[in-house]
Amino acid sequence: MKSALILGASRGIGLGLTSELISRGWQVTATHRSAAPELAATGARLAVVDMEDDASLAALAAANAGSSFDHVLINAGIAGPRTVTASNVTREAMEQLFWTNAIAPIRAARLLLPLIRDGGSIGFMTSQLGSVGGRSHGYAELYSASKAALNSLTRSFVALDVGQRPVAVLNLHPGWVRTAMGGDNADIDVATSAHGLANVIESARPPGQRYLDYSGATLPW
Ligand SMILES: NC(=O)c1ccc[n+]([C@@H]2O[C@H](COP(=O)([O-])OP(=O)(O)OC[C@H]3O[C@@H](n4cnc5c(N)ncnc54)[C@H](OP(=O)(O)O)[C@@H]3O)[C@@H](O)[C@H]2O)c1
């Protein structure tokens, strides 16, 4: 039986992917920070984690010491103050956005990498909006910058932490998905995104790092 650890699975894409992997026979440990009745109903093993709390991440790593996950997915993220720009955002709002979307995922990854088996993979839920090379518009500039920062930090993570370990690294774009974050007008539903992401995760083979969308298409950095 394959096993996964998914951080940020109370709702949205994390919840959908938890259900999808369990339906494919995976054993999933899924984290939430507040009450998550839908997640509990999936049959996942549950753990409480706040990504912004180092002690919480350390406790997760300690509780799973000795585990050998096939995949760890760091999915949690926030939209942040989308209607403001670099010109008028507050320091506090920017700190929160960058901490949750860029710094916390790398801190988590560094703690959890030892829990991934050789031949397994780690995924970061970034976004197509985090592509610098593919950017030709100004939509959601602060959120996009936070995901670009995450993409950059994952490159450092590969160089400094993964090194020669046979662990694949996936920077994932889930599509524009109808969730609390994506909104009602988004392109696809959670099930479609989760199905595609599960295919991408099941196909991941080390070595190397890839920036892929839910259909497996490569995105420009
Ligand atoms: N939806 C889209 O179209 C889209 C597109 C590109 C990328 N993404 C990315 O995909 C990921 C999931 O997005 P979504 O659409 O499913 O969003 P969502 O419905 O808003 O869910 C966000 C999830 O992240 C968790 N989370 C946020 N901050 C956290 C923290 N500090 N500690 C622990 N958990 C935290 C939330 O937990 P709580 O329930 O406790 O708040 C929730 O489970 C995000 O990284 C997002 O940036 C989404």
The ligand as an SDF file (V2000), in Angstrom:
LIG
                    3D

 48 52  0  0  0  0  0  0  0  0999 V2000
   -7.9960   27.0550   -6.1520 N   0  0  0  0  0  0  0  0  0  0  0  0
   -7.1880   27.4030   -7.1320 C   0  0  0  0  0  0  0  0  0  0  0  0
   -7.6440   27.7570   -8.2440 O   0  0  0  0  0  0  0  0  0  0  0  0
   -5.6940   27.3340   -6.9530 C   0  0  0  0  0  0  0  0  0  0  0  0
   -4.8810   27.6380   -8.0550 C   0  0  0  0  0  0  0  0  0  0  0  0
   -3.5100   27.5750   -7.9170 C   0  0  0  0  0  0  0  0  0  0  0  0
   -2.9370   27.1810   -6.7150 C   0  0  0  0  0  0  0  0  0  0  0  0
   -3.7460   26.8940   -5.6590 N   0  0  0  0  0  0  0  0  0  0  0  0
   -3.0950   26.4850   -4.4030 C   0  0  0  0  0  0  0  0  0  0  0  0
   -3.6230   25.2290   -3.9990 O   0  0  0  0  0  0  0  0  0  0  0  0
   -3.5630   25.1220   -2.5650 C   0  0  0  0  0  0  0  0  0  0  0  0
   -4.9500   24.7660   -2.0350 C   0  0  0  0  0  0  0  0  0  0  0  0
   -5.8480   25.7910   -2.4510 O   0  0  0  0  0  0  0  0  0  0  0  0
   -7.4460   25.6560   -2.3170 P   0  0  0  0  0  0  0  0  0  0  0  0
   -8.0030   26.2700   -3.5130 O   0  0  0  0  0  0  0  0  0  0  0  0
   -7.8170   24.2680   -1.9430 O   0  0  0  0  0  0  0  0  0  0  0  0
   -7.6830   26.6760   -1.0970 O   0  0  0  0  0  0  0  0  0  0  0  0
   -8.6930   26.6280    0.1400 P   0  0  0  0  0  0  0  0  0  0  0  0
   -9.9610   25.9560   -0.2150 O   0  0  0  0  0  0  0  0  0  0  0  0
   -8.7120   28.0380    0.6310 O   0  0  0  0  0  0  0  0  0  0  0  0
   -7.9250   25.6960    1.1950 O   0  0  0  0  0  0  0  0  0  0  0  0
   -6.7090   26.1100    1.7230 C   0  0  0  0  0  0  0  0  0  0  0  0
   -6.2190   25.0380    2.6660 C   0  0  0  0  0  0  0  0  0  0  0  0
   -4.9680   25.4650    3.2400 O   0  0  0  0  0  0  0  0  0  0  0  0
   -5.0830   25.3880    4.6610 C   0  0  0  0  0  0  0  0  0  0  0  0
   -4.2310   26.3660    5.3210 N   0  0  0  0  0  0  0  0  0  0  0  0
   -4.0940   27.6790    5.0430 C   0  0  0  0  0  0  0  0  0  0  0  0
   -3.2390   28.2540    5.8970 N   0  0  0  0  0  0  0  0  0  0  0  0
   -2.8390   27.2680    6.7410 C   0  0  0  0  0  0  0  0  0  0  0  0
   -1.9640   27.2280    7.8490 C   0  0  0  0  0  0  0  0  0  0  0  0
   -1.3140   28.3240    8.3060 N   0  0  0  0  0  0  0  0  0  0  0  0
   -1.7800   26.0550    8.4920 N   0  0  0  0  0  0  0  0  0  0  0  0
   -2.4230   24.9470    8.0720 C   0  0  0  0  0  0  0  0  0  0  0  0
   -3.2750   24.9110    7.0230 N   0  0  0  0  0  0  0  0  0  0  0  0
   -3.4720   26.0740    6.3790 C   0  0  0  0  0  0  0  0  0  0  0  0
   -6.5510   25.6450    4.9350 C   0  0  0  0  0  0  0  0  0  0  0  0
   -6.8830   25.2140    6.2420 O   0  0  0  0  0  0  0  0  0  0  0  0
   -8.0830   25.9030    7.0970 P   0  0  0  0  0  0  0  0  0  0  0  0
   -9.3510   25.2140    6.6670 O   0  0  0  0  0  0  0  0  0  0  0  0
   -7.7020   25.6290    8.5020 O   0  0  0  0  0  0  0  0  0  0  0  0
   -8.0880   27.3650    6.7590 O   0  0  0  0  0  0  0  0  0  0  0  0
   -7.1690   24.8030    3.8280 C   0  0  0  0  0  0  0  0  0  0  0  0
   -7.1600   23.4280    4.1550 O   0  0  0  0  0  0  0  0  0  0  0  0
   -3.0430   26.4650   -2.0560 C   0  0  0  0  0  0  0  0  0  0  0  0
   -1.6550   26.3860   -1.8170 O   0  0  0  0  0  0  0  0  0  0  0  0
   -3.3300   27.4020   -3.2210 C   0  0  0  0  0  0  0  0  0  0  0  0
   -2.4630   28.5250   -3.2200 O   0  0  0  0  0  0  0  0  0  0  0  0
   -5.1120   26.9650   -5.7420 C   0  0  0  0  0  0  0  0  0  0  0  0
  1  2  1  0
  2  3  2  0
  2  4  1  0
  4  5  1  0
  4 48  2  0
  5  6  2  0
  6  7  1  0
  7  8  2  0
  8  9  1  0
  8 48  1  0
  9 10  1  0
  9 46  1  0
 10 11  1  0
 11 12  1  0
 11 44  1  0
 12 13  1  0
 13 14  1  0
 14 15  2  0
 14 16  1  0
 14 17  1  0
 17 18  1  0
 18 19  2  0
 18 20  1  0
 18 21  1  0
 21 22  1  0
 22 23  1  0
 23 24  1  0
 23 42  1  0
 24 25  1  0
 25 26  1  0
 25 36  1  0
 26 27  1  0
 26 35  1  0
 27 28  2  0
 28 29  1  0
 29 30  1  0
 29 35  2  0
 30 31  1  0
 30 32  2  0
 32 33  1  0
 33 34  2  0
 34 35  1  0
 36 37  1  0
 36 42  1  0
 37 38  1  0
 38 39  2  0
 38 40  1  0
 38 41  1  0
 42 43  1  0
 44 45  1  0
 44 46  1  0
 46 47  1  0
M  CHG  2   8   1  16  -1
M  END
$$$$
